[in-house]
């Protein structure tokens, strides 16, 4: 089985594991990110992550934590196949000769290249997911952004294509998506390799056990969000912004307005759920990827 086919298959398996483990955390992250700033004297829609979970389950049942999962599930195969295959091919390009391990710095480059490629898949998927995840919170305060109620992922896509500029509408937020994926994946794959080499005591990491891979994958996933979290907040608010009466004119406008109205903490709304999701989800992803690739020979 060729290297590309191995990466395609193993990346898909890893992506499914990541999505199933992490999506409920992601839902809570987006709900916290998208809730509007309360007026003076008013309390926020959610007081924190636990309150967001409680309200979501009370209003929508446990299934509410998995809302919006259809869009990423439908594309997870393509997303992770591209991510790990581009990374693998970049590894092959940078490798001086077959079988030679790459340095941590070279893995950082591989992650950045892979992040560039997956941005074009992530942007429309994230837009659909965020619209579905956020509409419950926005509806509760009568936001104009929910003048249209979405029945599901295809309904979001159909509405955007018909009423928000066609294909261009589905790529709303592409710049912040790239500003998240490129440095985020560079940090993640660099950290993953650094931790594997640390645990192995050298560059040969082929003998690492599952425990080491779980720890390395989990911490690597955490490094992704630590490095780019404010960018993810900006991406989310831009993607759910009302098309006809937008609150933000672009990335830097959103950054300035969030900072002015909420301070630094406004750029870290939902950080707890994001980290709570990232560690187990990426531990599952990398372990599943490594095991699948190993089983493929």
DAGICOR-V969034 format. One record per residue. SS is DSSP state (A for helix, B for strand, O for the rest). PSI is psi in whole degrees, 0 to 359 (none if undefined). D_FIRST is the distance of its C-alpha to the first C-alpha in Angstrom with 2 decimals. Layout:
# DAGICOR-V969034
ss=SS psi=PSI d_first=D_FIRST
ss=SS psi=PSI d_first=D_FIRST
This chain:
# DAGICOR-V969034
ss=O psi=129 d_first=0.00
ss=O psi=160 d_first=3.81
ss=A psi=321 d_first=6.70
ss=A psi=315 d_first=8.41
ss=A psi=321 d_first=6.47
ss=A psi=314 d_first=6.61
ss=A psi=321 d_first=10.15
ss=A psi=312 d_first=11.00
ss=A psi=311 d_first=10.46
ss=A psi=323 d_first=11.94
ss=A psi=322 d_first=14.60
ss=A psi=314 d_first=15.66
ss=A psi=316 d_first=16.16
ss=A psi=321 d_first=18.07
ss=A psi=320 d_first=20.11
ss=A psi=317 d_first=21.28
ss=A psi=318 d_first=22.38
ss=A psi=317 d_first=24.18
ss=A psi=314 d_first=25.93
ss=A psi=318 d_first=27.22
ss=A psi=321 d_first=28.62
ss=A psi=345 d_first=30.02
ss=A psi=319 d_first=31.42
ss=A psi=321 d_first=34.89
ss=A psi=321 d_first=35.46
ss=A psi=321 d_first=34.48
ss=A psi=313 d_first=36.98
ss=A psi=321 d_first=39.76
ss=A psi=312 d_first=38.87
ss=A psi=322 d_first=39.27
ss=A psi=318 d_first=42.47
ss=A psi=322 d_first=44.00
ss=A psi=323 d_first=42.97
ss=A psi=351 d_first=44.37
ss=O psi=137 d_first=47.67
ss=O psi=160 d_first=50.53
ss=O psi=126 d_first=52.93
ss=O psi=149 d_first=55.82
ss=O psi=159 d_first=59.29
ss=O psi=130 d_first=61.89
ss=O psi=352 d_first=62.98
ss=O psi=153 d_first=60.04
ss=O psi=152 d_first=57.22
ss=O psi=160 d_first=53.57
ss=O psi=317 d_first=51.73
ss=O psi=134 d_first=49.69
ss=O psi=345 d_first=51.06
ss=O psi=187 d_first=47.64
ss=A psi=315 d_first=44.25
ss=A psi=320 d_first=45.74
ss=A psi=323 d_first=48.28
ss=A psi=320 d_first=45.64
ss=A psi=312 d_first=43.73
ss=A psi=312 d_first=47.02
ss=A psi=321 d_first=48.15
ss=A psi=314 d_first=44.83
ss=A psi=321 d_first=44.67
ss=A psi=321 d_first=48.39
ss=A psi=327 d_first=48.15
ss=A psi=357 d_first=44.81
ss=O psi=177 d_first=43.77
ss=A psi=332 d_first=40.62
ss=A psi=338 d_first=38.64
ss=A psi=334 d_first=40.13
ss=A psi=343 d_first=37.91
ss=A psi=13 d_first=34.87
ss=O psi=139 d_first=36.48
ss=O psi=3 d_first=34.36
ss=A psi=338 d_first=31.11
ss=A psi=316 d_first=30.31
ss=A psi=307 d_first=29.63
ss=A psi=329 d_first=27.15
ss=A psi=322 d_first=25.51
ss=A psi=334 d_first=25.08
ss=A psi=0 d_first=23.47
ss=A psi=325 d_first=21.77
ss=A psi=311 d_first=18.34
ss=A psi=317 d_first=18.94
ss=A psi=305 d_first=20.74
ss=A psi=330 d_first=18.34
ss=A psi=315 d_first=15.30
ss=A psi=313 d_first=17.42
ss=A psi=306 d_first=18.78
ss=A psi=330 d_first=15.75
ss=A psi=316 d_first=13.79
ss=A psi=319 d_first=17.02
ss=A psi=314 d_first=17.63
ss=A psi=319 d_first=14.31
ss=A psi=327 d_first=15.00
ss=A psi=323 d_first=18.57
ss=A psi=314 d_first=17.69
ss=A psi=323 d_first=15.95
ss=A psi=321 d_first=19.11
ss=A psi=340 d_first=21.47
ss=O psi=132 d_first=19.98
ss=O psi=326 d_first=22.26
ss=O psi=157 d_first=19.75
ss=O psi=135 d_first=16.21
ss=O psi=351 d_first=16.36
ss=O psi=125 d_first=19.80
ss=O psi=148 d_first=20.51
ss=O psi=157 d_first=22.06
ss=O psi=168 d_first=25.61
ss=A psi=317 d_first=26.80
ss=A psi=322 d_first=28.27
ss=A psi=325 d_first=25.06
ss=A psi=329 d_first=23.39
ss=A psi=317 d_first=26.44
ss=A psi=317 d_first=25.76
ss=A psi=317 d_first=22.12
ss=A psi=320 d_first=23.55
ss=A psi=318 d_first=26.23
ss=A psi=315 d_first=23.99
ss=A psi=321 d_first=21.77
ss=A psi=324 d_first=25.08
ss=A psi=315 d_first=26.39
ss=A psi=316 d_first=23.59
ss=A psi=346 d_first=23.74
ss=A psi=324 d_first=27.54
ss=A psi=341 d_first=27.60
ss=A psi=324 d_first=25.81
ss=A psi=323 d_first=27.73
ss=A psi=303 d_first=31.17
ss=A psi=326 d_first=31.71
ss=A psi=315 d_first=29.99
ss=A psi=322 d_first=32.23
ss=A psi=312 d_first=35.26
ss=A psi=314 d_first=34.90
ss=A psi=314 d_first=34.24
ss=A psi=322 d_first=37.19
ss=A psi=316 d_first=39.54
ss=A psi=319 d_first=38.93
ss=A psi=325 d_first=39.12
ss=A psi=341 d_first=42.25
ss=A psi=331 d_first=44.35
ss=A psi=315 d_first=45.90
ss=A psi=320 d_first=47.23
ss=A psi=323 d_first=48.46
ss=A psi=329 d_first=50.19
ss=O psi=340 d_first=52.19
ss=O psi=14 d_first=54.02
ss=O psi=33 d_first=54.46
ss=O psi=143 d_first=52.23
ss=A psi=342 d_first=52.23
ss=A psi=347 d_first=48.45
ss=A psi=30 d_first=48.25
ss=O psi=331 d_first=50.54
ss=O psi=126 d_first=47.52
ss=O psi=131 d_first=46.04
ss=O psi=135 d_first=42.41
ss=O psi=341 d_first=41.35
ss=O psi=183 d_first=37.63
ss=A psi=316 d_first=34.75
ss=A psi=329 d_first=35.17
ss=A psi=320 d_first=38.89
ss=A psi=311 d_first=38.46
ss=A psi=317 d_first=36.26
ss=A psi=316 d_first=38.76
ss=A psi=315 d_first=41.72
ss=A psi=316 d_first=40.28
ss=A psi=323 d_first=39.36
ss=A psi=327 d_first=42.84
ss=A psi=355 d_first=45.03
ss=O psi=36 d_first=43.47
ss=O psi=19 d_first=42.63
ss=O psi=217 d_first=39.69
ss=A psi=327 d_first=36.23
ss=A psi=325 d_first=37.94
ss=A psi=325 d_first=39.08
ss=A psi=342 d_first=35.59
ss=O psi=21 d_first=34.89
ss=O psi=128 d_first=38.04
ss=O psi=17 d_first=37.36
ss=A psi=319 d_first=34.58
ss=A psi=308 d_first=36.26
ss=A psi=333 d_first=36.53
ss=A psi=315 d_first=32.99
ss=A psi=323 d_first=31.79
ss=A psi=342 d_first=34.36
ss=A psi=311 d_first=32.74
ss=A psi=322 d_first=29.01
ss=A psi=302 d_first=29.08
ss=A psi=329 d_first=31.15
ss=A psi=313 d_first=29.98
ss=A psi=329 d_first=26.28
ss=A psi=314 d_first=27.36
ss=A psi=318 d_first=29.41
ss=A psi=309 d_first=26.87
ss=A psi=328 d_first=23.93
ss=A psi=315 d_first=26.53
ss=A psi=320 d_first=28.14
ss=A psi=314 d_first=24.97
ss=A psi=319 d_first=24.14
ss=A psi=318 d_first=27.83
ss=A psi=320 d_first=28.14
ss=A psi=316 d_first=25.08
ss=A psi=325 d_first=26.52
ss=A psi=313 d_first=29.92
ss=A psi=326 d_first=28.89
ss=A psi=344 d_first=26.99
ss=O psi=23 d_first=29.95
ss=O psi=188 d_first=27.95
ss=O psi=343 d_first=24.89
ss=O psi=104 d_first=22.57
ss=O psi=12 d_first=21.66
ss=O psi=338 d_first=18.85
ss=O psi=7 d_first=21.47
ss=O psi=143 d_first=22.85
ss=O psi=176 d_first=23.62
ss=A psi=322 d_first=23.41
ss=A psi=316 d_first=26.98
ss=A psi=321 d_first=26.43
ss=A psi=322 d_first=23.42
ss=A psi=313 d_first=25.61
ss=A psi=314 d_first=28.52
ss=A psi=316 d_first=26.63
ss=A psi=318 d_first=24.97
ss=A psi=314 d_first=28.32
ss=A psi=326 d_first=30.34
ss=A psi=317 d_first=27.93
ss=A psi=321 d_first=28.29
ss=A psi=324 d_first=32.04
ss=A psi=330 d_first=32.09
ss=A psi=307 d_first=30.70
ss=A psi=325 d_first=33.79
ss=A psi=325 d_first=36.25
ss=A psi=337 d_first=35.45
ss=A psi=12 d_first=35.65
ss=A psi=314 d_first=37.49
ss=A psi=326 d_first=40.54
ss=A psi=323 d_first=38.36
ss=A psi=322 d_first=36.78
ss=A psi=314 d_first=40.32
ss=A psi=318 d_first=41.32
ss=A psi=315 d_first=38.26
ss=A psi=314 d_first=39.14
ss=A psi=329 d_first=42.82
ss=A psi=319 d_first=42.17
ss=A psi=335 d_first=39.76
ss=O psi=0 d_first=42.28
ss=O psi=145 d_first=45.28
ss=O psi=130 d_first=47.55
ss=O psi=317 d_first=46.87
ss=O psi=330 d_first=50.52
ss=O psi=69 d_first=52.15
ss=O psi=144 d_first=49.67
ss=O psi=332 d_first=50.60
ss=O psi=139 d_first=48.43
ss=O psi=348 d_first=48.22
ss=O psi=189 d_first=45.03
ss=A psi=306 d_first=43.16
ss=A psi=328 d_first=46.02
ss=A psi=318 d_first=48.63
ss=A psi=317 d_first=46.81
ss=A psi=312 d_first=46.56
ss=A psi=318 d_first=50.28
ss=A psi=321 d_first=51.42
ss=A psi=316 d_first=49.46
ss=A psi=319 d_first=50.74
ss=A psi=321 d_first=54.29
ss=A psi=330 d_first=54.47
ss=A psi=352 d_first=52.54
ss=O psi=190 d_first=52.12
ss=A psi=323 d_first=49.11
ss=A psi=335 d_first=48.52
ss=A psi=335 d_first=47.88
ss=A psi=358 d_first=44.73
ss=A psi=21 d_first=43.47
ss=O psi=130 d_first=44.15
ss=O psi=10 d_first=41.53
ss=A psi=321 d_first=40.22
ss=A psi=306 d_first=40.57
ss=A psi=326 d_first=38.38
ss=A psi=316 d_first=35.79
ss=A psi=322 d_first=35.57
ss=A psi=327 d_first=35.84
ss=A psi=316 d_first=32.83
ss=A psi=318 d_first=30.76
ss=A psi=304 d_first=30.75
ss=A psi=324 d_first=29.57
ss=A psi=316 d_first=27.33
ss=A psi=331 d_first=25.41
ss=A psi=315 d_first=25.42
ss=A psi=319 d_first=23.72
ss=A psi=307 d_first=21.27
ss=A psi=322 d_first=20.16
ss=A psi=313 d_first=20.14
ss=A psi=319 d_first=18.05
ss=A psi=311 d_first=15.56
ss=A psi=319 d_first=15.41
ss=A psi=318 d_first=15.29
ss=A psi=316 d_first=12.55
ss=A psi=321 d_first=10.29
ss=A psi=320 d_first=11.52
ss=A psi=338 d_first=10.98
ss=O psi=356 d_first=7.23
ss=O psi=none d_first=7.48
